[in-house]
Amino acid sequence: MQFGDIPTDEAEGAILAHSLRLEAKTLKKGTVLGPDDLTVLRDAGYAQVVAARLEPGDVGEDDAANRLARALVGDAVTAGAAFTGRANLYAESAGVVVYDPARLDAFNLIDEAVTLAMVPPYLSVEAGQMIATLKIIAFAVPDDTVLLTEAIARRDTPMVRVALYRPTRVGLVQSRLPGTKESVLDSTLEVTRTRLHPMNSEICHEARCEHATAAIAKAIETTLQNGAQMVLVSGASAVVDRRDVVPAAIVAAGGAVTHFGMPVDPGNLMLMGRIGDATVIGLPGCARSPKLNGFDWVLQRAVARLPIGREEVMRMGPGGLLKDIPSRPMPRTRAKEGKAPVQAHKAPARRPTVAALVLAGGQSRRMGELNKLLADIDGRPMVRHVVDHVLESGADPVVVVTGHEADRVRSALGGCPVTFAENPDFADGLSTSLKTGLAALPAETDGAIVCLADMPKVSAAILDRMIAAFDPVEGRAIIVPTRRGKRGNPVLFARRFFEEMGAVSGDVGARHIIGEHDEVVAEVEVEDEAVLLDVDTPAALAALTGGAEP
């Protein structure tokens, strides 16, 4: 790849290295310079520009990132489309992230321009949570580099997977000593239920008994008879030896103690055993608290059906000092000193939720008597083409705003899994449909693609590229598709603009918002004229269908 100063007259097709805020327009880093861009540069007095130009054998940053992301993903992992050389990996469902750290090191040691950042191995994750980000540092990398890293990513199996939580019937046995408060046992029961809920598991049986070997053994047996696949034993007194009350009860119930102790604090005094096919865990005292402790690490792997024997537990030392990490709301030392708790970690990064608004309520005045949205294109109404493309994309939910001939539009979309929002004020212009659609979006929506129902050629692939580019946290809060540098539709807006969009009036959309917030606008160049083609005249419809004007 060539990089450096390039004469402006020779820069067509080169990749702009640094953003330039010019009077006529802003050219952003990564822009593939076209003829119009060069004119703007010349008019601004730029005789040369810092840019990159790919050479034979180079792979562009997005192509490289997409190839490597596809090679990395294993079970229950999805990859977002690359944008500016970055592709994120997400958990499809709740579970535990599994990968080999040595293999990750091998991947990152191939070339400084190829980087992969992962969450810690065996981290418990939610559905939709980001678990890795792949970033190509340069605008391009040699194909040989991509091939080498692809080989490491694929090897015998893809590098990263999520071991899904499998619904598990869990029994809880709690023992008492004189003076043990029932409220403590009640609290332990609720804390344990709360732990299991994100793992799609539940307590199927609870037993309370005297803190004695025979009593606990009998309670364990009764719990197994009630269908428990795993038994958790919370003793009234901490286990201090393999021959103590709880381990002796496991043996008396016909089982065996497989391990005692772990290099994680809190959680050091955890006990593990088996009775037949059932796992039995003697809980450390810290398991009564909802704060993260070593028991969580063991429970998560057990429910995900990952190996969790003596060796796995004894390898938990790295990162095992949990006492004072920020994810524990009140570290012990600060609590004792009377200091304020440190702030907990932010919520885990997740894929932004992007909905789609399909504005299908207009009167099509320039089309005469014909409702263009119902015009037949290759055997389907125009609006059906638009909605089918949106449903094939990653946008969810899809809200269709109706107005003019609402019943006919609904009929044309029969069977489509969409939400309809009827706009009674459709005659007052596009802004009323926009307002109606925004009001129908779920509160958790991070952004919305505003799709026009008269643009039937905009594909799901284009929409997915826009969704991949959307990241309000990184400053990409408005996503606009472009073709040869010309901006088109649809446009993706972050939630922060919804109120402003809803305040628009008349037969206009939200285009002015893009101009007013250029600092957070990201352009996505597409290889398709579809983003510029809306069917707003009889001639345009005839050109699309290959027939005469209606």
N, C-alpha and C positions, 0 to 999 in steps of 0.2 A: 504494500500500500504506500502510495506517495503521500507526503504530508508536508505542508509548509505554505509559503506565499505563492499564489498563482495569479498571473495577470488576469484582470477581470475579463478581458476579451477572450480568454481561453478557459474560463471557469465553468462553462455550461456543463452540467452533469456532475460537477464536483460537489462534495458534501461540506457545507459550511461548518467550520470548527467552533466558532464562538458567535453567540447572539449579537445582533447589531440592531440598535434602536435608531431607525432613520426617520426623517420627517414624513416620508411618503408611507412607510410601513415598517413593521418590525420583522426582521429576518431572524428566525430562531436557530440555535445550534441544531445541527443535524439536517437542516433544509437541503434538499437536492436542488441546486441552483438551476433555474430555468431561464429562458430568454427575458421574461418580464423582470425577474429578480436582478439580472445583470443590468438592465436598463435603470432600475432603481439605484443600484450601486454606482453606476457611472454618473447619474444625475446628482448623487450625494458626494461625488468627488473621489470615489474609491478607484484607484488605478490597479490595485491588487487586493487580494483577500486571502486570509488564512483558511485553507480548506484541505480536504483529503480526496484522493482519487484512487479507486480500487484498481488493482492490476489483475491480470490473469492468474487464477489460482487462489484469489482472495474470496472469502465468504463474508458477506455483509453482516453487520452485528445482529440484526433481527433474524436473518436466516440461520445464523450460527446458534443463536439462543434457542430458536424453535427446534432445531435438530437435536441439540443436547437435552432440552427439556423432555422431548419425546423419548429419548433414550433412558432418562433417569427414572421415569415414573413407573412404579410397580403397583401392586394391589392397593385399591382404595385411595389412589392419589391422582389428581388431575393437574394439568399445566395450563396456565393462562397464556394467551397469545403474547408474543414478545413485543415490546415497545421500547425504543431507544436502547436496544441491546439487553433488556431485562425481561426475564420470564419468571413468574412466581409459581410455586407449587403449593397445592392446597389439599387438605384432607377431605375426602369425599364424605366420610362418616366419622363418628367418635371412635377413638381407639388410641393405640400407642405407636409412636413413630419408631420404625426399626431401620437401622442402617449400620454399616461397619465404619467406624471413625477412621481406620487405616485406609480404607478405600476412598473415603472423602479426601484424606490427605494426598493420596496418589493422584486424584483428579485435579486438585488445586496446584500440585507441583509440576504439572505439564507445561503451563505457560502463564506468565503473569497477567495476560490479557483475558484469561478465562477464570472466573471466580464463582464459587458456589458456597453460600452461607446457609447453614442448617440450624434448626432448633436442636437442643441436646438430644442424644439418642435416648429412647424409651420415655420421651415426654408424653404425657397424656394430653390429647388434643380434642377439640370439638369439631363437628362437621363444619366445613367451610373455613377452618383456621389455616392461615399461611404457615407452612412448615419449612419452606426453603425459598431462597431467591438466587437465581442464576444471573450473573451480569457479565456481559462482554465489555471489557473496559475500552477497547479501541473501536473505531468505526468498522473495522473488519479484521479478521484473523485468517491465517493461511488454512487452506483446506486440510493439510496434513495435521494441523493442530486439532481441528474439529474431529478428524477421524480417530486420533489417539484418545481424546477425551471421551468420544462416543464409545470406544471399545471398553474403557474402564466403567463407564456408566451402565453399559449393557451386561458385559461379561456373561456369567452363567444366568443371572437373573438381574433385573433392573435394580439400581442401587438403593432406592428408597421405597418403602412401602408403609402402610398403616395396618397394624394388626387390629382388626375390629373387636370392640367389646361384644362378647357373646352373652345373651341373657343367662343369668346364673341364679339359681335358687340358693340363698344364703341363710344359714341358721346362726343365731346369736345366743350364746350361753353366758350368763352373768352370775358370778358367785357373790355371796354376802358374808360379812363378818358382823359380829354384834356392833351396832352403832352405824352400820352402813345405811345411808339415806336412800329411800326409794327414788327421790327426785334425781339423785346422781345416776341411778340406773336408767331412769326414764330419759334423762338427757343423753346418755350414751346410746340408747336405742335410736333416738332421733338423729343424732350426729352420724351414726352408722348408716341409717336410711338415706340421709342427704349425700353421703359419700357414694353410695351405690347407685343413686338415681341417674347421674350422668353416664353411668356404665350400662344402662339398660338392664339393671339387676335389682332384686328386691329381697327383703327379709321374708322368708316363708314360714319361719317358726322362731319364737323366742322362748327361752327357759331361764328361770332364776332359781338358784339353789344355794345350799350351804357351801362355804369355802372348804371343802373336804374332798379327798381323792375319789371316794366312792360316789358321792353326790354328783360331782362334776362328770364322772364317767357315765353315770346313768343319764344325766341331762344330754350329754353328747349323743348317746345311743338313741334316745327319744327324738332328738333333732334329726338325726339321719333317717329314722323311721318315718319322719314327716316329710321326706323328700329333699332334704338339703343336699346340695352338691358340694358345698363348702361350709365349714363350721368355724366361726370366730368365737374364741373364748376370752372373755374379759374377766380376769381374776380380781378378787377384792384386794389381793396383795401381789406385788410385783414378783415375777419369777426371778430367782437368783441362782438357780442351779438346775441341771438337767433332771435331777431327782426330786425337784420341788413338787408341789401339789398339782399344778396344771399339767406338766409333762407326765407325771405319774398317772393322771387321769386318762390321758390319751392312750398310754400303754394299757391301762386297765380296761379301756373300751375296745381293745383289740388292735390298736394302731402302733405306730412307731414314731419316735422323735427323729426328724431328719436334720435339723439344724437349730442352734440356739445362739443368739447374738447377731448383730450386724454393725458394719462400720458407718452407721448413719446416726446422727444426733440432731433432734430427738428421735428415738426409736431403737436405741442400743439393745434393749432387753426383749426383743421380739423372738418368739418361738415358732418353729414350723414342724409339722408332722403330717402323717397320712394315715387314714383308716380305709383300707380298700382303695377305691378310686377317688375318694373324697380328700380334699385338702383341709387340714386343720391348722389354724393359726392362733397362737397364744398372743393376745394383744399386749403391746407395751402400754404403760399408763398414759402416754401422750395421745393414744388413739381415742381417748375420751374427748379430746379437743378437736375442733374443726380445722385447726391449723395444719399446714403441710408437715408430715413427718415420715419416717422411714416405712411405716406400715402402708402408707399410700402407694409408695413405689412397688411394694410387693403385691398389694391388692390389685393394682392396675394391670400388672403383668399376668397375674393369675386369671383375672376375668377375661383378658385378651388371649388366653390359652398359650402364652409364651412360656418357655422353660423358666422356672424360678426355683432352682435347687440351691444346694450349698455353695457351689462355685459362683452362681449368678449373684447371690446375696453378698458374698465376700468381695466381689468386684465393684460394689457400690460406693467405695470410699471416695473416688474423685467427685467432688461436688456434694459429698455427704454431710458436710457441716451446715445444717439448716437452721441453727439456732437464730442467727442474726441476719438472715437474708430478707430483703424487703417484702417478699411474698408472704412472710409471716407477719401479720398485722402488728403485733406487739412483741418485739424481741425481748428476751428475758432480762438482759442487763439493763435496758432502758426502763422496763417496767419497774424493776427494783429501785432504780435511781429516781423514779417519779418523773421521768422525762416523757415528752409527748411521743406517741408512736411515729415511726417513720412511715412515709407514704407507701402504700402497697404498689406493686407493679401495675402498669396500665393493663387494660383488657388485652388479650392476645390479638395480634394482627389477624385480620380476616379479609376475605375477598369482599370488596364493596358490593352492596346489594343495589343492582340497577334495574329499575322498572322501565317499561316502555309505554308511552302514550301515543295512540294512533288517533289522529284528529280526523274523524270521518263524519262531521256534522254539517259541512258547508253546503251551500245552495248551487254551486257551480254555475253562477250567473252567465259567465262567458260561453258556456256550452249550450245555451238556449234551454229547450225543454228537457234535454237529456241529463240524467244524473250520471256524470262520468264515472263515479265510483262503482256503478253497477254495469258499466260497459264490459262486454265480453272480450277477454284476451286469452287466447289459446284455451277456450272452453271454461274459463273461470272468470267471475267478476273481478274487476281491478282491485277492489278493496280486499278480496280474498287473497290475491297474490301478496299484497303488502303484509297482511296479518300472518300468512303462512311463513313468510320469511322471518318475521319478528319472533314467531313461536319457535323457529329452528335455532334462534340465537340464544345467548346466555341471559337475555333480559327476562326478569320475572318479578312481579306479575306483569301481564299485558292488559292495559286498560284501553278500551275502544270507546271514544266519545262519539255519540250519535246525536243527530238533530234533525236535519232535513231528511224526510223519508226514512225515519228511524226504523220502522218495522221492516222495510225492504232491506236495509243494511244488515239488521240482525239476522234476517232470513238468509242472506248471502253468506253469513258467517256461522251458520248452523253447525253445531258440533265442535266449534273451536273453544278451547279452554281459556276463555278471556273473561274479563269483567267489563260489563257495559255501564257507562255513565251517560245518562241522557241530558243534553243541554237544551233547556226550554228557550234560551235566548240566542239560539244559533244565528238568527237573522241579524243580530247586532255585530257579527264579525268573528274572526278567528280567535280573538283574545278571550271571548266568552267560553269557547270550547277548551282553550288552554286552562282557564281557571277551573272549569268543571273537572277536567282530567286530573289536575294537581290535587284537588280536594278529595279525589277518590283513591289516592295513593296511600299505602300503609305508612304508619308513623316511622317504621324502621328503615324505610327506603333511603339510601344514601344519595341516589341520583336518578335521573330519568332521561331517556332518549325520547325526544319529541319527533315523532314520525308523521309525515304527511301521507294521507291515504291515496294521493294521486302520484306516488313515486313507486311504481310496482317493480322496478328493476333493482332496487337496493337490496342486496343479498344479505343473508345471515352472516357471511364471512366479513362483510364490511362492518356490520353492527358489532361483531365480536372483536374486531380490531379496535373499534372505538372503546368498547368496554375494557379491553386490556390496557388501553392508554389512560383510562380514568383513574386518578389517584389524588383526591383532594388534599390528603396529608402532605404529599410531595409537591403541591401547587398546581396540579393538573385538574382543575375543577370544571372547566368547560372544554369539551372535545368537539372539534369541527373537522369534517372530512374535506379534503381538497383534491382537485384533479388538475394537474399542471399548474398548481399554485392558486387556482380559483376556488373559493370556498363554496361549499354546497350544503345539502341537507341529507340526513337528519342531524340534529345537534344534541349532545348530551350535556345536561346541566346538573351540577351538584345541588343538594338540598338547600344550601345556604342562599340560593337564588330563587327558590320557589315563591317566597313572599313578594319579591320584586316582580317576578313573572306574572303573578296573579293580579298585580295592580295595573297591568297594561290594559288599555281600552281600545275599542275600535277594531278595524279589520287588519290588525297587524299582529305579528308574533313577538318573539323576544330577541330579535336580531340586535337591537340597540344595546342589549345587555352585554353582548359579546364585545362590542366596541368600547364599552365603558370599563370592562374588566380584562383588558388585553393581557395583563400580567399573569393571569391564570389560565389563559387559552392555550391549548395544545392542538396543533394541526396534525391530522393523519392523512398523508398522501395515499390515494388509492389508485389502482390501475383500472379504473372503470368509470365511464361517463355517467353511470346511473345516479351519482350523487348530485348531478347538475340537471337532470332531466325530470321535470314535473309536467304532468299532462294538464295544462291549464287552458288550452284552446282546442277547437275542433281539428285544426291542422295537426297539432301535436298528437292527438288521439289517432288520427288517420296514419300518421307516420309510425306510430307504435304498432298498430294493428295491421298495417300494410293495405288498408282499404281506403275508400273514399271518405271525405269529411261527412260526418253525420248531419 
